[in-house]
């Protein structure tokens, strides 16, 4: 059993592009759930529009990459408006139902054969990331060593750009959360009636948080599309939103760096048992009588147990404040 290799693989995933993608989704969810108390179960739908905004504009309509990025972000914000206008005046569970339904409807629409000429249907889209990789100072065919971990040049470039964006967004969230706008948002989360009594337009503040968080989710979709260099509708399943929620809960809601730390820990805890079990079943004399499919399922079981144990002893997450997660029912 090569434990050094197991930890190297786990740490590589902890700081790799996947962790960045879920950190971006979780930062958007943090504005929704952590600061505004909004239950958005369709964050992956915003990411889908962000990614497909890039792919459709550059591949189908042959526009520059920056146009695709702007269109993807604009579509994410538009989706938030469309979902928020009829639901934000109602109870929180209506928004949860609307967002999870919208995300699944969008996925099915984009994979439909009727939209093949625009979205590529189940084949998806590719061939749009060349301008992004052309800016890379790293050789795409070469592997670079970073703290004993090895990354290809394209992945390393995506990590540099991705973590820079994450840090900038953390700075933005810090400024917003410590501004009068952020304090009103917390007041809305704690008691909407009290906020209304003080003359605050609760609907407008909730809508602003929904749009901003949705656009950050769309930015996550843009990053994922550029990093993977392809878009496939089946990737944007509902499970991805719950992975992002898991990362947010792990790190701590209503904190600046909680979503980022949570995404890193989430992927470390997901990869560590996977790498360990795959070594345990390899070779002529395996330590465990498991198949590859069983290992893939077992890692989620172990991750779920670890999250459940943490929720018992520290329900506010690693960085969270227990008072911040006691939302008004």
Secondary structure, 3 states (H helix, E strand, C coil): CCHHHHHHHHHHHHCCHHHHHHHHHHHHHHHHHHHCCCCCCCHHHHHHHHHHHHHHHHHHCCCCHHHHHHHHHHHHHHHHHHHHHHHCCCCHHHHHHHHHHHHHHHHHHHHCHHHHHHHCHHHCEECCCHHHHHCCCCCCCCEEEECCEEEEHHHHHHHHHHHHHHHHHHHHHHHHHCCHHHHHHHHHHHCHHHHHHCCCCHHHHHHHHHHHHHHHHHHHHHHHHHHHCEECHHHCCHHHHHHHHHHHHHHCCCCCCHHHHHHHHHHHHHHHHHHHHHHHCCCCCCCCCCCHHHHHHHHHHHHHHHHHHHHHHCCCCCCCCHHHHCCCC
